[in-house]
Amino acid sequence: MTNSKIQATESNVFAGCILYADGILLLSSSYSGLQELVNICYDYGLCWDIKFNSAKSHCISFGECYSPGFIVLLGDLTLN
């Protein structure tokens, strides 16, 4: 993620990708930033033969900037 320009920091510590066991939490302040994070994870998975389960993947949005038409894609799969 060092090549990404995504800003999700707390006290100058990147906090846009939180990992625990086999779970990944991606945080972004914009929809395009979230899609970029998902793309990075997808590309990493392709490189290291990691498969993501879209049925267990979810996307949630908070705040006034909710965009009902925005779709997050994991490769060619839509995340719900």
N, CA, C and O atoms as CSV, one atom per row, in Angstrom:
chain,resi,resn,atom,element,x,y,z
A,1,MET,N,N,0.811,-1.184,0.000
A,1,MET,CA,C,0.000,0.000,0.000
A,1,MET,C,C,0.860,1.256,0.000
A,1,MET,O,O,0.325,2.364,-0.015
A,2,THR,N,N,2.136,1.113,0.016
A,2,THR,CA,C,3.001,2.284,0.073
A,2,THR,C,C,2.950,3.098,-1.207
A,2,THR,O,O,3.276,4.285,-1.181
A,3,ASN,N,N,2.549,2.499,-2.338
A,3,ASN,CA,C,2.471,3.226,-3.594
A,3,ASN,C,C,1.166,4.002,-3.743
A,3,ASN,O,O,1.023,4.776,-4.689
A,4,SER,N,N,0.239,3.819,-2.858
A,4,SER,CA,C,-1.060,4.463,-2.949
A,4,SER,C,C,-1.024,5.859,-2.348
A,4,SER,O,O,-0.266,6.129,-1.417
A,5,LYS,N,N,-1.847,6.737,-2.889
A,5,LYS,CA,C,-1.946,8.099,-2.383
A,5,LYS,C,C,-3.149,8.255,-1.452
A,5,LYS,O,O,-3.556,9.379,-1.156
A,6,ILE,N,N,-3.710,7.165,-0.996
A,6,ILE,CA,C,-4.902,7.192,-0.154
A,6,ILE,C,C,-4.539,7.719,1.228
A,6,ILE,O,O,-3.547,7.304,1.827
A,7,GLN,N,N,-5.355,8.633,1.720
A,7,GLN,CA,C,-5.117,9.230,3.030
A,7,GLN,C,C,-6.133,8.703,4.034
A,7,GLN,O,O,-7.305,9.074,3.966
A,8,ALA,N,N,-5.731,7.882,4.926
A,8,ALA,CA,C,-6.548,7.432,6.054
A,8,ALA,C,C,-5.576,7.266,7.213
A,8,ALA,O,O,-5.076,6.172,7.472
A,9,THR,N,N,-5.320,8.363,7.900
A,9,THR,CA,C,-4.287,8.335,8.926
A,9,THR,C,C,-4.808,8.833,10.260
A,9,THR,O,O,-5.782,9.582,10.332
A,10,GLU,N,N,-4.149,8.408,11.292
A,10,GLU,CA,C,-4.379,8.881,12.655
A,10,GLU,C,C,-3.008,9.067,13.262
A,10,GLU,O,O,-2.261,8.098,13.404
A,11,SER,N,N,-2.661,10.280,13.622
A,11,SER,CA,C,-1.333,10.594,14.172
A,11,SER,C,C,-0.217,10.126,13.239
A,11,SER,O,O,0.776,9.551,13.686
A,12,ASN,N,N,-0.389,10.378,11.939
A,12,ASN,CA,C,0.582,10.007,10.905
A,12,ASN,C,C,0.804,8.513,10.764
A,12,ASN,O,O,1.835,8.094,10.239
A,13,VAL,N,N,-0.141,7.696,11.221
A,13,VAL,CA,C,-0.093,6.244,11.051
A,13,VAL,C,C,-1.210,5.853,10.090
A,13,VAL,O,O,-2.372,6.183,10.323
A,14,PHE,N,N,-0.863,5.150,9.010
A,14,PHE,CA,C,-1.873,4.722,8.040
A,14,PHE,C,C,-2.859,3.783,8.724
A,14,PHE,O,O,-2.459,2.793,9.337
A,15,ALA,N,N,-4.146,4.097,8.617
A,15,ALA,CA,C,-5.170,3.283,9.276
A,15,ALA,C,C,-6.273,2.885,8.300
A,15,ALA,O,O,-7.412,2.668,8.713
A,16,GLY,N,N,-5.953,2.789,7.028
A,16,GLY,CA,C,-6.955,2.458,6.024
A,16,GLY,C,C,-7.142,0.978,5.810
A,16,GLY,O,O,-8.101,0.569,5.155
A,17,CYS,N,N,-6.257,0.163,6.343
A,17,CYS,CA,C,-6.349,-1.288,6.185
A,17,CYS,C,C,-6.017,-1.927,7.529
A,17,CYS,O,O,-4.870,-1.913,7.974
A,18,ILE,N,N,-7.036,-2.483,8.161
A,18,ILE,CA,C,-6.860,-3.122,9.462
A,18,ILE,C,C,-7.065,-4.626,9.280
A,18,ILE,O,O,-8.087,-5.057,8.745
A,19,LEU,N,N,-6.102,-5.411,9.721
A,19,LEU,CA,C,-6.135,-6.859,9.557
A,19,LEU,C,C,-6.302,-7.544,10.907
A,19,LEU,O,O,-5.721,-7.122,11.907
A,20,TYR,N,N,-7.111,-8.617,10.923
A,20,TYR,CA,C,-7.250,-9.438,12.126
A,20,TYR,C,C,-7.608,-10.845,11.675
A,20,TYR,O,O,-8.611,-11.042,10.989
A,21,ALA,N,N,-6.799,-11.821,12.056
A,21,ALA,CA,C,-6.992,-13.226,11.659
A,21,ALA,C,C,-7.153,-13.292,10.144
A,21,ALA,O,O,-6.218,-12.952,9.419
A,22,ASP,N,N,-8.309,-13.721,9.647
A,22,ASP,CA,C,-8.514,-13.801,8.201
A,22,ASP,C,C,-9.428,-12.689,7.696
A,22,ASP,O,O,-10.001,-12.800,6.612
A,23,GLY,N,N,-9.565,-11.615,8.477
A,23,GLY,CA,C,-10.424,-10.504,8.088
A,23,GLY,C,C,-9.639,-9.269,7.718
A,23,GLY,O,O,-8.547,-9.034,8.235
A,24,ILE,N,N,-10.201,-8.479,6.820
A,24,ILE,CA,C,-9.612,-7.218,6.393
A,24,ILE,C,C,-10.691,-6.146,6.493
A,24,ILE,O,O,-11.799,-6.326,5.987
A,25,LEU,N,N,-10.372,-5.043,7.138
A,25,LEU,CA,C,-11.254,-3.891,7.208
A,25,LEU,C,C,-10.590,-2.759,6.446
A,25,LEU,O,O,-9.492,-2.329,6.801
A,26,LEU,N,N,-11.249,-2.271,5.399
A,26,LEU,CA,C,-10.727,-1.164,4.605
A,26,LEU,C,C,-11.523,0.086,4.938
A,26,LEU,O,O,-12.754,0.063,4.930
A,27,LEU,N,N,-10.820,1.181,5.233
A,27,LEU,CA,C,-11.446,2.448,5.587
A,27,LEU,C,C,-10.989,3.530,4.622
A,27,LEU,O,O,-9.802,3.645,4.318
A,28,SER,N,N,-11.931,4.313,4.148
A,28,SER,CA,C,-11.582,5.412,3.256
A,28,SER,C,C,-12.592,6.535,3.439
A,28,SER,O,O,-13.747,6.296,3.790
A,29,SER,N,N,-12.149,7.751,3.198
A,29,SER,CA,C,-13.035,8.900,3.307
A,29,SER,C,C,-13.749,9.205,1.991
A,29,SER,O,O,-14.540,10.146,1.920
A,30,SER,N,N,-13.475,8.412,0.946
A,30,SER,CA,C,-14.157,8.613,-0.338
A,30,SER,C,C,-14.433,7.268,-0.993
A,30,SER,O,O,-13.775,6.268,-0.703
A,31,TYR,N,N,-15.421,7.267,-1.882
A,31,TYR,CA,C,-15.751,6.037,-2.600
A,31,TYR,C,C,-14.621,5.634,-3.540
A,31,TYR,O,O,-14.294,4.452,-3.649
A,32,SER,N,N,-14.033,6.597,-4.207
A,32,SER,CA,C,-12.938,6.275,-5.121
A,32,SER,C,C,-11.731,5.738,-4.354
A,32,SER,O,O,-11.031,4.851,-4.841
A,33,GLY,N,N,-11.486,6.271,-3.158
A,33,GLY,CA,C,-10.399,5.753,-2.323
A,33,GLY,C,C,-10.663,4.334,-1.883
A,33,GLY,O,O,-9.746,3.513,-1.848
A,34,LEU,N,N,-11.919,4.029,-1.542
A,34,LEU,CA,C,-12.286,2.666,-1.159
A,34,LEU,C,C,-12.079,1.710,-2.322
A,34,LEU,O,O,-11.541,0.617,-2.143
A,35,GLN,N,N,-12.505,2.118,-3.522
A,35,GLN,CA,C,-12.312,1.264,-4.688
A,35,GLN,C,C,-10.836,1.036,-4.953
A,35,GLN,O,O,-10.439,-0.062,-5.344
A,36,GLU,N,N,-10.014,2.063,-4.746
A,36,GLU,CA,C,-8.569,1.898,-4.939
A,36,GLU,C,C,-7.990,0.898,-3.941
A,36,GLU,O,O,-7.144,0.082,-4.308
A,37,LEU,N,N,-8.434,0.951,-2.685
A,37,LEU,CA,C,-7.980,-0.016,-1.679
A,37,LEU,C,C,-8.391,-1.438,-2.057
A,37,LEU,O,O,-7.598,-2.371,-1.930
A,38,VAL,N,N,-9.627,-1.601,-2.521
A,38,VAL,CA,C,-10.103,-2.919,-2.946
A,38,VAL,C,C,-9.286,-3.403,-4.130
A,38,VAL,O,O,-8.937,-4.581,-4.197
A,39,ASN,N,N,-8.976,-2.515,-5.067
A,39,ASN,CA,C,-8.148,-2.895,-6.224
A,39,ASN,C,C,-6.760,-3.361,-5.792
A,39,ASN,O,O,-6.230,-4.329,-6.336
A,40,ILE,N,N,-6.173,-2.672,-4.816
A,40,ILE,CA,C,-4.853,-3.059,-4.310
A,40,ILE,C,C,-4.919,-4.460,-3.700
A,40,ILE,O,O,-4.047,-5.291,-3.953
A,41,CYS,N,N,-5.949,-4.719,-2.899
A,41,CYS,CA,C,-6.109,-6.048,-2.292
A,41,CYS,C,C,-6.317,-7.113,-3.364
A,41,CYS,O,O,-5.752,-8.204,-3.278
A,42,TYR,N,N,-7.121,-6.800,-4.367
A,42,TYR,CA,C,-7.389,-7.742,-5.448
A,42,TYR,C,C,-6.103,-8.072,-6.209
A,42,TYR,O,O,-5.819,-9.241,-6.471
A,43,ASP,N,N,-5.330,-7.048,-6.562
A,43,ASP,CA,C,-4.069,-7.273,-7.274
A,43,ASP,C,C,-3.089,-8.093,-6.438
A,43,ASP,O,O,-2.398,-8.969,-6.957
A,44,TYR,N,N,-3.035,-7.800,-5.143
A,44,TYR,CA,C,-2.173,-8.562,-4.234
A,44,TYR,C,C,-2.620,-10.027,-4.194
A,44,TYR,O,O,-1.793,-10.938,-4.213
A,45,GLY,N,N,-3.933,-10.240,-4.139
A,45,GLY,CA,C,-4.465,-11.599,-4.140
A,45,GLY,C,C,-4.120,-12.359,-5.401
A,45,GLY,O,O,-3.792,-13.543,-5.339
A,46,LEU,N,N,-4.188,-11.700,-6.543
A,46,LEU,CA,C,-3.807,-12.341,-7.802
A,46,LEU,C,C,-2.343,-12.745,-7.786
A,46,LEU,O,O,-1.988,-13.838,-8.229
A,47,CYS,N,N,-1.501,-11.866,-7.279
A,47,CYS,CA,C,-0.062,-12.118,-7.247
A,47,CYS,C,C,0.281,-13.294,-6.332
A,47,CYS,O,O,1.154,-14.098,-6.658
A,48,TRP,N,N,-0.405,-13.398,-5.186
A,48,TRP,CA,C,-0.067,-14.404,-4.175
A,48,TRP,C,C,-1.090,-15.543,-4.096
A,48,TRP,O,O,-1.098,-16.303,-3.127
A,49,ASP,N,N,-1.947,-15.661,-5.106
A,49,ASP,CA,C,-2.953,-16.732,-5.195
A,49,ASP,C,C,-3.863,-16.761,-3.961
A,49,ASP,O,O,-4.117,-17.817,-3.382
A,50,ILE,N,N,-4.345,-15.582,-3.576
A,50,ILE,CA,C,-5.284,-15.451,-2.464
A,50,ILE,C,C,-6.657,-15.193,-3.062
A,50,ILE,O,O,-6.809,-14.325,-3.921
A,51,LYS,N,N,-7.643,-15.931,-2.620
A,51,LYS,CA,C,-9.000,-15.783,-3.127
A,51,LYS,C,C,-9.859,-15.082,-2.077
A,51,LYS,O,O,-9.860,-15.460,-0.906
A,52,PHE,N,N,-10.581,-14.063,-2.510
A,52,PHE,CA,C,-11.496,-13.337,-1.637
A,52,PHE,C,C,-12.912,-13.851,-1.885
A,52,PHE,O,O,-13.294,-14.103,-3.027
A,53,ASN,N,N,-13.678,-14.002,-0.826
A,53,ASN,CA,C,-15.045,-14.504,-0.923
A,53,ASN,C,C,-16.002,-13.319,-0.967
A,53,ASN,O,O,-16.233,-12.674,0.056
A,54,SER,N,N,-16.560,-13.024,-2.137
A,54,SER,CA,C,-17.456,-11.877,-2.269
A,54,SER,C,C,-18.745,-12.069,-1.480
A,54,SER,O,O,-19.382,-11.085,-1.104
A,55,ALA,N,N,-19.140,-13.303,-1.221
A,55,ALA,CA,C,-20.350,-13.561,-0.436
A,55,ALA,C,C,-20.161,-13.151,1.029
A,55,ALA,O,O,-21.138,-12.877,1.726
A,56,LYS,N,N,-18.925,-13.109,1.489
A,56,LYS,CA,C,-18.633,-12.709,2.870
A,56,LYS,C,C,-18.079,-11.288,2.939
A,56,LYS,O,O,-17.614,-10.856,3.994
A,57,SER,N,N,-18.125,-10.565,1.832
A,57,SER,CA,C,-17.606,-9.207,1.769
A,57,SER,C,C,-18.772,-8.220,1.763
A,57,SER,O,O,-19.779,-8.439,1.090
A,58,HIS,N,N,-18.626,-7.149,2.508
A,58,HIS,CA,C,-19.695,-6.161,2.616
A,58,HIS,C,C,-19.129,-4.755,2.527
A,58,HIS,O,O,-17.963,-4.513,2.840
A,59,CYS,N,N,-19.966,-3.845,2.101
A,59,CYS,CA,C,-19.595,-2.446,2.000
A,59,CYS,C,C,-20.648,-1.628,2.729
A,59,CYS,O,O,-21.846,-1.850,2.553
A,60,ILE,N,N,-20.206,-0.688,3.543
A,60,ILE,CA,C,-21.120,0.176,4.273
A,60,ILE,C,C,-20.614,1.611,4.185
A,60,ILE,O,O,-19.408,1.858,4.173
A,61,SER,N,N,-21.554,2.552,4.123
A,61,SER,CA,C,-21.205,3.963,4.000
A,61,SER,C,C,-21.910,4.754,5.089
A,61,SER,O,O,-23.058,4.472,5.433
A,62,PHE,N,N,-21.211,5.753,5.632
A,62,PHE,CA,C,-21.766,6.634,6.656
A,62,PHE,C,C,-21.610,8.076,6.211
A,62,PHE,O,O,-20.683,8.402,5.470
A,63,GLY,N,N,-22.498,8.932,6.651
A,63,GLY,CA,C,-22.337,10.359,6.423
A,63,GLY,C,C,-23.261,10.922,5.372
A,63,GLY,O,O,-24.073,10.206,4.785
A,64,GLU,N,N,-23.129,12.209,5.142
A,64,GLU,CA,C,-23.990,12.933,4.228
A,64,GLU,C,C,-23.658,12.688,2.758
A,64,GLU,O,O,-24.474,12.985,1.886
A,65,CYS,N,N,-22.494,12.161,2.476
A,65,CYS,CA,C,-22.053,11.992,1.092
A,65,CYS,C,C,-22.402,10.627,0.529
A,65,CYS,O,O,-21.748,10.159,-0.402
A,66,TYR,N,N,-23.416,9.986,1.075
A,66,TYR,CA,C,-23.826,8.660,0.591
A,66,TYR,C,C,-24.201,8.749,-0.879
A,66,TYR,O,O,-24.937,9.650,-1.282
A,67,SER,N,N,-23.704,7.828,-1.674
A,67,SER,CA,C,-23.990,7.791,-3.104
A,67,SER,C,C,-24.626,6.450,-3.446
A,67,SER,O,O,-23.913,5.456,-3.584
A,68,PRO,N,N,-25.964,6.394,-3.588
A,68,PRO,CA,C,-26.635,5.109,-3.806
A,68,PRO,C,C,-26.237,4.423,-5.107
A,68,PRO,O,O,-26.417,3.212,-5.234
A,69,GLY,N,N,-25.701,5.162,-6.077
A,69,GLY,CA,C,-25.320,4.562,-7.344
A,69,GLY,C,C,-23.909,3.995,-7.361
A,69,GLY,O,O,-23.499,3.391,-8.353
A,70,PHE,N,N,-23.161,4.179,-6.281
A,70,PHE,CA,C,-21.768,3.727,-6.269
A,70,PHE,C,C,-21.704,2.228,-5.999
A,70,PHE,O,O,-22.358,1.730,-5.083
A,71,ILE,N,N,-20.926,1.522,-6.784
A,71,ILE,CA,C,-20.756,0.074,-6.636
A,71,ILE,C,C,-19.273,-0.202,-6.438
A,71,ILE,O,O,-18.437,0.303,-7.187
A,72,VAL,N,N,-18.947,-1.005,-5.426
A,72,VAL,CA,C,-17.555,-1.424,-5.183
A,72,VAL,C,C,-17.359,-2.758,-5.874
A,72,VAL,O,O,-18.139,-3.687,-5.664
A,73,LEU,N,N,-16.331,-2.863,-6.691
A,73,LEU,CA,C,-16.036,-4.098,-7.413
A,73,LEU,C,C,-14.760,-4.733,-6.914
A,73,LEU,O,O,-13.757,-4.052,-6.698
A,74,LEU,N,N,-14.802,-6.046,-6.731
A,74,LEU,CA,C,-13.625,-6.846,-6.410
A,74,LEU,C,C,-13.325,-7.662,-7.653
A,74,LEU,O,O,-13.882,-8.742,-7.847
A,75,GLY,N,N,-12.452,-7.147,-8.482
A,75,GLY,CA,C,-12.246,-7.758,-9.787
A,75,GLY,C,C,-13.500,-7.534,-10.609
A,75,GLY,O,O,-13.849,-6.388,-10.893
A,76,ASP,N,N,-14.184,-8.594,-10.998
A,76,ASP,CA,C,-15.452,-8.454,-11.729
A,76,ASP,C,C,-16.654,-8.806,-10.856
A,76,ASP,O,O,-17.758,-8.983,-11.372
A,77,LEU,N,N,-16.453,-8.910,-9.532
A,77,LEU,CA,C,-17.528,-9.230,-8.591
A,77,LEU,C,C,-17.977,-7.980,-7.860
A,77,LEU,O,O,-17.148,-7.160,-7.466
A,78,THR,N,N,-19.281,-7.823,-7.674
A,78,THR,CA,C,-19.830,-6.690,-6.945
A,78,THR,C,C,-19.891,-7.029,-5.462
A,78,THR,O,O,-20.377,-8.097,-5.089
A,79,LEU,N,N,-19.398,-6.120,-4.606
A,79,LEU,CA,C,-19.500,-6.288,-3.164
A,79,LEU,C,C,-20.794,-5.653,-2.700
A,79,LEU,O,O,-21.132,-4.541,-3.106
A,80,ASN,N,N,-21.526,-6.369,-1.837
A,80,ASN,CA,C,-22.811,-5.828,-1.376
A,80,ASN,C,C,-22.691,-5.273,0.014
A,80,ASN,O,O,-23.671,-4.775,0.566
